[in-house]
Amino acid sequence: MDIAQLRRLSDTAWQIPPTGAMRVPAVIFANAALIGEMDEKVREQIANVAMLPGIVGAAYAMPDAHWGYGFPIGGVAAFDPEAGGVVSAGGVGFDISCGVRTLLTGLKGEEVERCKHALADSLYRDIPAGLGSTGKIALSADQMDAMLAGGAHWAVAQGYGATDDLARIEENGCVPGADPSAVSERAKTRQRHEMGTLGSGNHYLEVQLVDEVYEPDIAAGFGLVAGEAVVSIHCGSRGLGHQIGTDFLREMALAAPEHGIVLPDRELACAPLRSDLGRRYLGAMRAAINCALANRQIITHLVRRVVWHYLPGASLELLFDVSHNTCKEETHMVDGRRRRLFVHRKGATRAFGPGREELPAPFQTTGQPVFIGGSMGTSSYVMAGAADGGGGPAFASACHGAGRAMSRHAALKRWHGRQVIDELAARGILIRSPSARGVAEEAPGAYKDVSSVVDAARDAGLARKVARLKPLVCIKG
Amino acid sequence: MTLHYELFPHGADTGVRGTGPSRDAAFEQAALALTSIVTEPAGISPNEMVEIACDAPDDAVLLSDWLNAIIYQMAVRKMVFGRYTVAIEGRKLTGRAWGEPIDRIRHAPAVEPKGATFTALDVRQTPNGVWIAECVIDV
């Protein structure tokens, strides 16, 4: 991206002043080097977001922003229903409530190293991953609706995990306002055999080592100890979310003229929050969030079963569960006034700081944990929400990963899956995946430097850098 | 005029492009490009046939609907398809897809298509008569 076209606000905040149909400015949080690596499409897409009705403050792009569809991946925008604001299916995306949860083990890395190969093989065998895999759970129509309404609470009631897990999940494990009747039969059919599955693409299950701690007090509050192992799960609402995205993207794009909305890009399909279509989408999208929370809860149960077989002393206590493709109703301070807004985060993580009433007691002084996923060979990071109680920059949002630096197409031309797996094995990182091509497309070199993305997020005041996690085992779909 | 399909680069996802002498043929080739995101179409046995019908207000949305219908059939039947036929009359598409259940060893499926997006969505006829059907697929 040509930095000369941006107005510098600080070393890590760059503005696109409003021109043409833009209702508000757009702000990109990144340092000059990351801006230089960003596709021009990010600038075009975030400027398009700034044109949507009822947008508040500014349209924001996170340091890991890259060319998406409609919104850039790493895009954040908030809308006010009182000001004609919209909800956008394109602004949430297909993988609704894709997210990450991390489990603490309380075990030294050496203990995991001793059984690492067997652990990797068993996790790969017991957690369905990749296209063509199915879970062992088949839901009836009634069970499907109960799951969509209940989220992780439903999963715990079915015996997956413990009640204590629920307080360690955004929305306490169940977002209110889900409407299973707004979810199409196609979406439900697509999900029927997919509960407890990881999916494919950039989704993963990793056993990781806490190899560096930057903020000891916050890390201690999170239970993160240097040299100890953790387990992280990255996946979403599977076929149900994909189909809801498909259904509503089409309906919103075609209905835009009826709502008097001129779309700068058809992919930004949206509907007024105060319309039947907007309300139906919110009900369906919230059901998909609950589906994702239930899915990660079931996978957590499967992970615990495997890990406890090899490492019975592992605590496997849930640290936290965050989502990064959502639209959530939240209160934020804007121009000195508390406003109820619908915050879209597409490839961006909620990053509530200390004092937010939504956070459970253990995080009231630290801010919420924010997980920044790596890419097999690169580190992941744990950050903490830094925003003040009112909201802070970008409506209390932070990045969600490294962000792709290269298309899948280009990655496939550069790497072979077997070569990637062997190189990582030589570094002590075990990869298990049904697809060598899938591994090549997800090669660590296809992503930006996650460390510089995290540093930019910290420098921009989006979140605090707490700890770095190094991969030991990675199950890829 | 040759039939052709290809993938084109996109930042996070993958673009599919089908080219042919007719709109029907371009849609068939775009479907093969969709399959090629997952596995090599030539390695799929055309053992089972699935019928697909779509109805949309314009060519672009019709392409999106066609590709999404294939993604849906792949997902719920756990199948991959290696041969397609399309007949479009007005705004209605009637299609057939031939394939087989996914064999995770033989097909080694790379990545799961989530949905056809409206990004780079286009159906057009070039001045020399060639039809092109393309869009970005979220994977």
Interface residues (C-beta under 8 A of the other chain):
Chain A: D39 K41 H66 W67 G68 Y69 G70 I73 G90 G93 F94 D95 G130 L131 G132 S133 T134 R186 T189 R190 R192 G199 S200 G201 G239 H242 Q243 G245 T246 L249 R250 A253 L254 D265 R266 E267 A269 R404 S407 R408 H409 A410 P434 S435 A436 R437 G438 E441 G477
Chain B: L7 F8 P9 H10 G11 A12 D13 T14 V38 P57 V61 S64 D65 N68 I71 Y72 A75 V76 K78 I102 D103 R104 H107 A108 P109 A110 V111 E112 K114 G115 A116 T117 F118 T119 L121 V136 D138 V139
